[in-house]
């Protein structure tokens, strides 16, 4: 479940998306080391675009 309405609407439009965890209850600790690095890469890329 997304806090951002645009992202939420995007994913709700896909049949494979089934929200199960509220954003406020989600923990980044579920990510493995590769996912953590990829997440940081995406955050860094977004900050460059802003």
N, C-alpha and C positions, 0 to 999 in steps of 0.2 A: 504494500500500500504506500502510495507516494504522497508526500506533502505538496509537491508541485503538481498542480492540476494538469498542466500540459503533458508532463511525463505520465501521470496516472491515466489520462485519456488515451495516450498513445498505446500504452501496454494493455489497457482494457479492450482495445480493438483487435487484439491477437487471441486466438482461441486457446493457445497454450498457456496464457498468463492466468494464474489463479492466486490472487493475493491471500496471504495467510498470516502475515505479521505486520502490525502497525509500525510505521516509521519510528515512532517514539519508543518502541519496544525492541527494535532491531539492534543487534550488536555486530560490529565489524570483526569480532573475535571468531566468527564462523569462517572467515576467509583463510585459505592457506597462504603460504609465502608468495606464490606466484600471483594469486588474485590480489593480494595486498599491494604488490609492486604495480600491477596493472591498474588498480584503483588510483594509486598515487600518480601514475602517468596521466590518467584521464583528468584528474584534478589539476595537475600542472598544465595540461594542454588547454583546459577551460580558462585558467587564469591568464594565459597568454592572449586568448581571444577577447577577453574583456577589456 
